[in-house]
Amino acid sequence: MAKKTKLKTDQSANGLFRALKTDPRALPRTRPLYRRMVDLLEGGIARGDVTPGVRLPPERELAHALRVSRATVVSAYRDLEARGLVRGYVGRGTYVSAKPDAGSAPFAWRGKIAATALQSTDTTVRDLVRAAADPDVMSLAAGVPALDCFPTDAFRRATDRVLTREADTAWRHGPTEGLPRFRAALAARFGGDPEHILVLAGAQQGLDLLARCLIDPGDAVVMDRPGYLGAIQTFRSAGARLVGWDITRADIDELEELLLRYRPKLIYTNPTYQNPTGVVLPIRLRRELLDLAARYRVPIVEDDTYRELGLTGPAAPPSLFKLDEAHKVVIRINSFSKMLAPGLRLGWISAVGPIVEQLALIKQQVDPHTQNLAQLVVCELVEDGVFDRHLATLKAEHRRRRDAMVHALRQHVPAGALRFTVPDGGMYLWCQLGMHVHAREVHEHALRDRVVVVTGEPFYVDQGGAHQLRVCYTSQAPAQATHAAHTLARGLVSAARRTAAEAPRVRLV
C-alpha cells in the first residue's frame, strides 16, 4: 500500500483504510482491479469498519492515496452504488448508505431507498395504532373514541339502503373531490361550500396532501408546541423547518415575532380541544390570529378534528374557518375518526377553490377517489340525523370515561406525582410529571403490565416532553380506569425511586 495520504473527509473514513489493508493490486489478478477494490470495501462495510452515513474520500484523493487510477476508483464507487451500499450526491460527495443484505438479494435494499424517504424514521404513529389494535393491550395512547357506542345497527341499515338503491354508484369510480351528495351533506352539517370540499381517506392523508402542495424543503412551518405528532412527522418528512408556538400561553406577540423571524410558509394549529393539551383558544385570540395571518400573508391550516367533542362548559368558539369571512386564509381539515370510528378512514378538507383543485390533482396520483361506499353510508347517517344522535350519546359516554379516569388517578396516584387540568372536551389528559421523573421510564414500566401510554417527546418540534404523558381517557370503559391508574401509579413510584437512587450523594467533610 502507498504511504498514507491526508484525506479531506470524515475521520470515520479511516475505517476505509482498514477495509483496504490488503492492497487490491496484490490480490490474485483473476478479476479487474476495481472489482477487487469493491470486494474489499464491501467487506469493510459489512464488518462495520465503515459505517452508514460516513463520507468516503473524493475519487481523486483516494486514487492518489492507493496509487491507482481515478477511473478505477470511479468504477468501484459506481459498482458499490449499484449494490446499494453507497450513494453519491452532486457537490457533496459519496456516502455509505447501507450494509449488505444478509439474504440473496444482489443489492442492499436500504441503499436503494430515496433519501427523502429515509428521513421518515419516527415509528410513533405506527406503534400507537398497532397497540390500539391489540386486544391483549390496554391502550391509553392512540386517540380512539368509545367504539362500543358506534351505531352499528343504523350503519348496517344504511349500508343495506345504499346497496339497494345506489349499488352502481358504490362500486364504480367516483370523483377525486368526493361524491357530490356527500360533499353537500358535509357542507350542510359542518359549514362551507360543497364545491370547496375535498373528501379524504382520513385527516392524515389531508396533512400529507397539504405538505406536498404547500411545502418546499427548507420552508418554515409554525405550529403548536406541543402539537399533533402526525402533523410534526408529515411536515418534517416534507423537509420543513418546524418552529413551535407555545399553545398553552398563546401569546400573539410571540407568534408575530416568529412570523417576522422565520417568514413561515404556513401556520398549523388545532385551536379547539387541542391535541394533546385540551386547550381552547378564545374567540379574541382567534380573531387576532386571523388578522396576523392576513397581515403577513401566511395561510393557516386549522385542524378541527375535536370540535364536536365538547363535554362540559360553554360551547367552543366558532372555528377559524368560519370566522375567516374576509381574508380566506384558512384551510380546515376534519375527520370522522374521532366522531365515529378511525377504521372508516374518512375525512375532508375545506378551502378556497384553487387549493382544493390543486390538492385534488395531487391526490389523484396516489388515491383516485375515496371509497364510495363509506361516503354514501356516512352521508345517510348525517342526512337522517343518526350522526347527531350518535354524537350526543358518544359525548355522554366520553364524559363518564373522563370523570372515571380523573377520579381514579386522583385516588390512586400519589399526590403531586401526576398533575393535569381536566379538559372541557377532546379525548386526552395532558399530564405533567415531577421534573426528576422521566416519562419514558413510566411508559416502559406500564408496558410491562400491557398498558400503553405515550410520552410527551413526540409532540414537540424541539426538545421537550421528557416529563409529560398523554393519556387517552375515551378508549377504555370506566371500569378499566382503576387498573390504568394503579399501573401508572406503580410506574411513577418506580421511576421516582430510580431517580432518587441515581442522584449524586453529597459528601460531608
DODREN-361299 format. One record per residue (C-alpha): residue number from 1; x, z, y; residue in one letter. Coordinates in steps of 0.5 Angstrom, whole numbers, plus 500, padded with zeros to 3 digits. Each point is the difference from the previous one (the first is absolute). Layout:
BEGIN
NUM  X  Z  Y  A
...
//
This chain:
BEGIN
1  500  500  500  M
2  502  499  507  A
3  502  505  505  K
4  494  504  503  K
5  498  497  506  T
6  496  504  505  K
7  493  497  500  L
8  494  501  506  K
9  495  502  495  T
10  496  506  498  D
11  505  506  497  Q
12  496  500  494  S
13  502  493  498  A
14  507  503  498  N
15  496  500  493  G
16  500  493  500  L
17  508  500  499  F
18  499  505  494  R
19  495  495  498  A
20  506  495  500  L
21  505  504  498  K
22  501  495  495  T
23  503  493  503  D
24  495  495  499  P
25  506  495  499  R
26  502  504  495  A
27  494  499  495  L
28  500  495  495  P
29  499  493  503  R
30  494  498  496  T
31  496  501  506  R
32  500  498  507  P
33  504  505  505  L
34  493  501  504  Y
35  496  502  493  R
36  506  505  498  R
37  499  503  507  M
38  493  500  499  V
39  500  504  494  D
40  505  505  503  L
41  495  501  506  L
42  494  500  495  E
43  504  506  496  G
44  501  504  506  G
45  493  499  503  I
46  498  502  493  A
47  504  506  500  R
48  499  503  507  G
49  507  498  503  D
50  496  496  505  V
51  493  503  501  T
52  494  496  503  P
53  500  500  508  G
54  508  499  500  V
55  502  494  505  R
56  505  496  496  L
57  506  497  503  P
58  500  494  504  P
59  502  494  496  E
60  506  498  503  R
61  503  507  501  E
62  498  501  492  L
63  503  494  498  A
64  507  502  504  H
65  500  507  497  A
66  499  497  493  L
67  505  494  501  R
68  494  495  498  V
69  497  494  504  S
70  494  501  504  R
71  496  495  496  A
72  501  505  494  T
73  497  506  504  V
74  494  496  503  V
75  499  497  493  S
76  500  507  497  A
77  495  503  505  Y
78  495  495  499  R
79  500  501  493  D
80  499  507  501  L
81  495  499  505  E
82  496  495  495  A
83  501  506  495  R
84  496  505  505  G
85  506  504  501  L
86  502  499  507  V
87  496  497  506  R
88  503  496  506  G
89  498  501  507  Y
90  502  495  505  V
91  504  503  505  G
92  500  507  497  R
93  504  499  493  G
94  499  501  493  T
95  497  506  497  Y
96  499  503  493  V
97  492  500  498  S
98  499  502  493  A
99  504  502  494  K
100  499  495  494  P
101  493  501  496  D
102  501  503  493  A
103  495  495  497  G
104  502  493  498  S
105  498  497  507  A
106  505  495  503  P
107  500  504  506  F
108  498  506  503  A
109  493  500  503  W
110  501  505  505  R
111  505  496  503  G
112  495  494  501  K
113  495  505  504  I
114  499  498  507  A
115  504  504  505  A
116  493  502  504  T
117  497  502  493  A
118  506  505  499  L
119  498  504  506  Q
120  494  502  496  S
121  503  506  496  T
122  495  505  502  D
123  495  502  494  T
124  496  505  503  T
125  493  496  500  V
126  501  497  493  R
127  502  508  498  D
128  493  502  503  L
129  496  495  497  V
130  503  501  494  R
131  499  507  500  A
132  493  500  502  A
133  498  495  494  A
134  503  505  495  D
135  494  504  497  P
136  505  506  498  D
137  503  501  507  V
138  496  504  506  M
139  502  495  506  S
140  499  503  507  L
141  505  495  502  A
142  496  493  501  A
143  494  499  504  G
144  494  500  496  V
145  493  501  501  P
146  495  504  496  A
147  499  495  495  L
148  495  504  496  D
149  496  498  506  C
150  500  493  499  F
151  493  497  500  P
152  501  497  493  T
153  493  498  498  D
154  499  497  507  A
155  506  496  499  F
156  498  498  494  R
157  493  497  502  R
158  503  497  506  A
159  505  496  495  T
160  494  498  496  D
161  497  497  506  R
162  506  497  502  V
163  501  496  494  L
164  492  499  499  T
165  500  497  507  R
166  507  497  502  E
167  504  499  494  A
168  502  494  502  D
169  503  503  507  T
170  503  506  496  A
171  504  495  495  W
172  502  494  505  R
173  506  500  505  H
174  498  504  507  G
175  502  499  507  P
176  507  503  501  T
177  497  504  506  E
178  495  503  495  G
179  492  498  499  L
180  496  499  506  P
181  495  505  498  R
182  505  506  498  F
183  503  499  507  R
184  493  500  503  A
185  499  507  497  A
186  507  503  502  L
187  499  498  507  A
188  492  503  500  A
189  503  506  497  R
190  507  501  503  F
191  499  496  506  G
192  504  494  502  G
193  498  492  500  D
194  500  497  493  P
195  504  494  502  E
196  505  505  502  H
197  501  504  493  I
198  505  498  494  L
199  498  503  493  V
200  506  503  497  L
201  502  503  493  A
202  501  507  503  G
203  503  502  506  A
204  507  500  497  Q
205  499  492  500  Q
206  498  500  507  G
207  506  504  502  L
208  504  495  496  D
209  497  494  504  L
210  501  503  507  L
211  507  502  498  A
212  501  492  498  R
213  496  498  506  C
214  503  504  506  L
215  507  503  498  I
216  506  496  500  D
217  507  504  497  P
218  502  505  506  G
219  494  501  503  D
220  498  507  502  A
221  493  503  498  V
222  498  506  503  V
223  496  504  495  M
224  497  507  499  D
225  505  506  498  R
226  498  502  495  P
227  496  494  498  G
228  498  496  494  Y
229  505  499  495  L
230  497  493  497  G
231  501  497  508  A
232  507  503  500  I
233  502  496  494  Q
234  497  494  502  T
235  503  500  507  F
236  506  502  497  R
237  501  494  495  S
238  498  495  505  A
239  506  502  504  G
240  497  504  506  A
241  504  506  503  R
242  495  506  500  L
243  499  504  506  V
244  496  507  499  G
245  495  502  505  W
246  498  508  499  D
247  493  499  498  I
248  499  508  500  T
249  502  500  507  R
250  497  493  502  A
251  504  500  507  D
252  498  494  503  I
253  506  501  505  D
254  505  500  494  E
255  496  494  497  L
256  501  496  507  E
257  508  502  499  E
258  500  497  493  L
259  497  493  503  L
260  505  500  505  L
261  506  501  496  R
262  498  496  494  Y
263  495  495  502  R
264  497  500  493  P
265  496  494  497  K
266  494  505  498  L
267  498  507  500  I
268  497  502  494  Y
269  495  506  500  T
270  495  504  496  N
271  496  504  505  P
272  494  502  496  T
273  501  506  495  Y
274  508  497  500  Q
275  503  500  493  N
276  504  505  499  P
277  498  505  505  T
278  493  499  501  G
279  501  499  508  V
280  494  497  504  V
281  502  497  507  L
282  495  502  505  P
283  497  494  504  I
284  504  502  506  R
285  507  498  497  L
286  496  494  496  R
287  499  497  507  R
288  507  502  503  E
289  503  497  493  L
290  496  493  501  L
291  502  500  508  D
292  507  501  498  L
293  500  494  494  A
294  497  496  505  A
295  505  501  506  R
296  506  499  495  Y
297  496  494  496  R
298  501  504  494  V
299  495  499  494  P
300  497  506  497  I
301  499  500  492  V
302  494  505  499  E
303  500  503  493  D
304  492  502  500  D
305  500  502  492  T
306  498  507  501  Y
307  495  499  506  R
308  494  501  495  E
309  502  506  497  L
310  499  506  505  G
311  498  506  497  L
312  498  505  506  T
313  501  501  507  G
314  498  495  505  P
315  500  492  499  A
316  506  497  500  A
317  501  496  507  P
318  499  492  500  P
319  505  496  497  S
320  506  497  504  L
321  497  493  498  F
322  493  502  502  K
323  503  503  507  L
324  504  494  501  D
325  495  495  503  E
326  504  498  506  A
327  507  499  497  H
328  499  497  493  K
329  507  503  498  V
330  497  504  494  V
331  501  498  492  I
332  495  504  496  R
333  502  501  492  I
334  495  503  496  N
335  498  501  492  S
336  495  502  495  F
337  506  504  496  S
338  498  507  503  K
339  493  499  501  M
340  498  497  493  L
341  506  499  496  A
342  507  498  500  P
343  499  496  494  G
344  496  495  504  L
345  506  497  504  R
346  495  498  505  L
347  502  501  508  G
348  499  496  506  W
349  504  498  507  I
350  496  500  507  S
351  504  496  505  A
352  500  494  505  V
353  498  493  497  G
354  508  498  501  P
355  502  506  496  I
356  495  499  495  V
357  501  493  499  E
358  508  501  499  Q
359  499  506  495  L
360  496  495  496  A
361  505  495  500  L
362  505  505  497  I
363  495  503  495  K
364  498  493  497  Q
365  507  499  498  Q
366  500  506  495  V
367  493  502  500  D
368  495  494  501  P
369  494  505  500  H
370  498  507  499  T
371  496  501  494  Q
372  493  497  501  N
373  496  505  495  L
374  503  506  503  A
375  498  497  507  Q
376  493  499  498  L
377  498  506  497  V
378  503  505  505  V
379  496  495  505  C
380  494  502  496  E
381  502  507  501  L
382  501  500  507  V
383  493  496  502  E
384  496  504  495  D
385  502  507  503  G
386  503  502  494  V
387  507  501  503  F
388  498  504  506  D
389  496  505  495  R
390  506  500  495  H
391  505  502  506  L
392  495  506  502  A
393  501  502  493  T
394  507  499  500  L
395  502  504  506  K
396  496  506  498  A
397  504  500  494  E
398  506  499  504  H
399  498  506  504  R
400  499  504  494  R
401  507  498  497  R
402  504  501  507  R
403  497  507  500  D
404  501  502  493  A
405  508  498  501  M
406  500  503  506  V
407  497  507  497  H
408  505  499  494  A
409  506  499  504  L
410  499  506  505  R
411  498  504  494  Q
412  506  499  495  H
413  506  497  504  V
414  504  506  503  P
415  498  501  508  A
416  504  495  504  G
417  503  496  495  A
418  496  494  501  L
419  497  499  507  R
420  495  495  502  F
421  494  498  504  T
422  493  499  497  V
423  498  493  502  P
424  493  497  502  D
425  501  494  496  G
426  504  496  496  G
427  503  502  493  M
428  506  504  501  Y
429  503  507  502  L
430  507  499  503  W
431  504  506  498  C
432  506  503  503  Q
433  505  504  496  L
434  505  505  502  G
435  506  497  504  M
436  504  502  494  H
437  495  498  494  V
438  501  492  498  H
439  494  496  499  A
440  504  496  494  R
441  501  507  496  E
442  493  502  501  V
443  498  493  498  H
444  505  500  494  E
445  497  507  497  H
446  493  497  501  A
447  501  494  496  L
448  503  504  494  R
449  493  503  500  D
450  497  493  500  R
451  498  501  507  V
452  502  494  505  V
453  500  501  508  V
454  504  496  505  V
455  506  503  504  T
456  500  498  508  G
457  506  496  500  E
458  497  493  498  P
459  495  501  506  F
460  506  500  505  Y
461  503  494  503  V
462  506  504  501  D
463  503  507  498  Q
464  494  505  499  G
465  495  503  495  G
466  505  503  496  A
467  496  507  501  H
468  493  497  499  Q
469  495  498  495  L
470  494  495  500  R
471  494  503  495  V
472  494  495  499  C
473  494  505  499  Y
474  495  495  499  T
475  503  497  493  S
476  498  507  496  Q
477  494  503  499  A
478  499  507  503  P
479  501  504  493  A
480  507  497  500  Q
481  502  503  507  A
482  502  507  497  T
483  505  496  495  H
484  503  496  505  A
485  501  506  505  A
486  503  504  494  H
487  505  494  499  T
488  502  499  507  L
489  501  508  501  A
490  505  500  494  R
491  504  494  503  G
492  500  503  506  L
493  503  507  498  V
494  505  497  495  S
495  502  495  506  A
496  501  506  504  A
497  504  504  495  R
498  504  495  499  R
499  502  499  508  T
500  501  508  500  A
501  505  499  494  A
502  504  495  503  E
503  500  503  507  A
504  507  502  502  P
505  501  507  500  R
506  503  503  506  V
507  506  505  498  R
508  501  506  504  L
509  507  502  501  V
//
